[in-house]
Amino acid sequence: MQISGNAFSAGLSGIQAGQRRVDQAASEIASNTLPVQQPSETPPTQQVEPNPEALANRQPDLAESLVGLTQGRNEVQASARVVETADEVLGTLIDTRA
């Protein structure tokens, strides 16, 4: 009797892909911040408004990044369930065979 590792491989690939998606989204979210101004640069009563065109050019859309983060998390969770199920099936097959 031969047991294939396809379910384990598919689950592991899904976990890795989900982790890459989470890493990418987290990186985009982290880069979506305004630079911190030092108190000596601007008086407290005067606030500098960021240039919207410059922000649009350098920063990814925060909403899309958050959606990507959620998608990556869901992908990892689903793939972990695939691995758990494959583990249970393998355990049942071993118990049945023994």
C-alpha positions as CSV (number, residue, x, y, z in Angstrom):
1,M,0.0,0.0,0.0
2,Q,1.5,3.3,-1.1
3,I,0.4,6.6,0.6
4,S,0.8,9.8,-1.5
5,G,2.0,13.0,0.1
6,N,0.0,15.2,-2.3
7,A,-2.4,16.5,0.3
8,F,0.5,17.4,2.6
9,S,2.3,19.1,-0.3
10,A,-0.8,21.0,-1.3
11,G,-1.3,22.2,2.2
12,L,2.3,23.2,2.7
13,S,2.3,25.1,-0.6
14,G,-0.9,26.9,0.4
15,I,0.6,27.9,3.7
16,Q,3.7,29.2,2.0
17,A,1.7,31.2,-0.5
18,G,-0.5,32.6,2.2
19,Q,2.5,33.6,4.2
20,R,4.0,35.4,1.2
21,R,0.7,37.2,0.7
22,V,0.6,38.3,4.4
23,D,4.3,39.4,4.2
24,Q,3.6,41.5,1.1
25,A,0.5,43.1,2.6
26,A,2.2,43.8,5.9
27,S,5.1,45.4,4.0
28,E,2.7,47.6,2.1
29,I,0.8,48.6,5.2
30,A,4.1,49.4,7.0
31,S,5.2,51.6,4.1
32,N,1.9,53.4,4.1
33,T,2.9,55.9,6.9
34,L,3.7,59.5,6.9
35,P,7.1,60.6,8.0
36,V,7.3,61.7,11.6
37,Q,8.1,65.4,11.9
38,Q,10.6,66.6,14.5
39,P,9.3,69.4,16.8
40,S,12.1,71.7,15.6
41,E,10.9,71.4,12.0
42,T,7.4,72.9,12.4
43,P,5.8,75.0,15.1
44,P,3.1,73.1,17.0
45,T,0.4,75.4,15.7
46,Q,1.3,74.9,12.1
47,Q,0.5,71.6,10.4
48,V,1.9,70.6,7.1
49,E,-0.5,68.8,4.8
50,P,1.0,66.0,2.7
51,N,1.0,66.3,-1.0
52,P,-1.8,63.9,-2.2
53,E,-0.1,63.3,-5.5
54,A,3.2,62.4,-3.9
55,L,1.5,60.0,-1.4
56,A,-0.5,58.3,-4.2
57,N,2.7,57.7,-6.2
58,R,4.7,56.2,-3.3
59,Q,2.1,54.4,-1.2
60,P,-0.1,51.5,-2.0
61,D,-3.8,51.6,-1.2
62,L,-4.3,50.8,2.4
63,A,-7.7,49.1,1.9
64,E,-6.2,46.8,-0.7
65,S,-3.3,45.9,1.6
66,L,-5.7,45.1,4.4
67,V,-7.8,42.9,2.1
68,G,-4.6,41.1,1.0
69,L,-3.6,40.6,4.7
70,T,-7.0,39.0,5.4
71,Q,-6.8,36.9,2.3
72,G,-3.4,35.6,3.2
73,R,-4.6,34.8,6.8
74,N,-7.6,32.9,5.4
75,E,-5.3,31.0,2.9
76,V,-3.0,30.0,5.7
77,Q,-5.8,28.8,7.9
78,A,-7.5,26.8,5.1
79,S,-4.2,25.2,4.1
80,A,-3.5,24.3,7.8
81,R,-6.8,22.5,7.8
82,V,-5.8,20.6,4.7
83,V,-2.6,19.5,6.5
84,E,-4.6,18.5,9.6
85,T,-7.1,16.5,7.6
86,A,-4.3,14.7,5.7
87,D,-2.7,13.9,9.0
88,E,-5.9,12.5,10.4
89,V,-6.4,10.4,7.2
90,L,-2.9,9.1,7.3
91,G,-3.3,8.2,11.0
92,T,-6.6,6.3,10.3
93,L,-4.9,4.5,7.4
94,I,-2.0,3.5,9.6
95,D,-4.4,2.3,12.4
96,T,-6.4,0.3,9.9
97,R,-3.4,-1.2,8.3
98,A,-1.8,-2.2,11.7
